[in-house]
Amino acid sequence: MRRGVLEYSILLILSAGDEYASSIIQKLKEVNIIVAEGTTYPLLIRLKKLGLLNYRWEESPQGPPRKYYMITELGREQLSGLDAAWEELSEGIESIRKNSSRTK
């Protein structure tokens, strides 16, 4: 489940614009989704192999060139499916929460 949430979160971040890996990790940390680089980089590689992401190299004003990731059209389609699944899951959980609080 955690990997699915990370995949969904990364696709959501990239749907707003291209980002490099450190920036993606920082955005996840800002919303209290704590991930290690050792988790994020393999996931980015896997999403690229699946055709959900692509990347380009860009010179950095500080240090070596950065690899910027971008969502592909296939990635947008996957994101749309994940949005629908998340909405369904959220509604189901909320229904359970409401029903369980009534019985207490």
N, C-alpha and C positions, 0 to 999 in steps of 0.2 A: 504494500500500500504506500509506503514511504517513497519508493522509487517512482510510482505513478504520480504522486503529488509533486515530486521534484520535476519530473518531465513536464507536467502541466504548468508548474510555476515558471520553468525556463521558457516554454513556448509563449506563455503570457507576457513575460518580460520582453522577449524578442518581437512579439507582435507590435509592441510600441516603438521599436527601433533597434538598429544594430548595436550590439554590445560586445565587449571583449570579456573573457572568462572571469577575470578578477572583478570586473564591474558587476557581472551577473551574481557572483558570490556575495558581493557587498550588498546588492539589492535584496537578496534573500535574507541576509543577516539583519537588515534594517526592519524586516517584518517578522523577526524572530524565527526564521527557518534557518537553523544553524546546520551548515554542511561543510565538510572538509573538501579541500582541493582534490584529494584522492578519490572522492565520490563524484565531484562535478566534472572533472576532465574526462573520465571514462564515459560518463553519461552523454556529454557533448559529442564525443567521438561516435557513440552508438547512434545518437539521433542523426548525425551526419550520414552515417552508413545507411540508415533507413530512408534517407532522402528528405528528412523533415527540416534539416538545417543545411546551410551552406556557409562558407566563410571566405574572407578576403584578408590579405595582409595589408596593413597600413603603417606607415612610419609614425613613430611616437616622438613627441617633443622631449620625452624623458626616457632614455634607454632604448632597448631594441624594438624592432617593429612589433606591432600587436596583431593578433589574429581576431578579427571582428566576425562574430557569428550573426547570421540573419536567417529568418524563418523563410522557408520555401512555400510554394503554393500547396504542396502536399502537407507541409507542416501546418498551414492554416486550416486545411480540411481536418487534420487530426485534432487541432485545437478546438474546432467547432464541435467535434464529437465528444471531446473531453469536457467542454462547457456544458453540453447537454447531460452527460453522465454526472458531472458535479452538481448540477441543479437538481437532478433526480435524487441523488444521494443526500444532498442537503435537506430537501423537502422530507425525505423519509426519516432522517435523523431528527429533524425538528418535530415531526409528528410523534415520534417515539418519546421525545423529551416532554412534549405537552401532555401526552397520555400518562406518562409515568409520574409527572408532578401532580396530576389530579387524584391519583390513587393513594397518595401519601397523606 
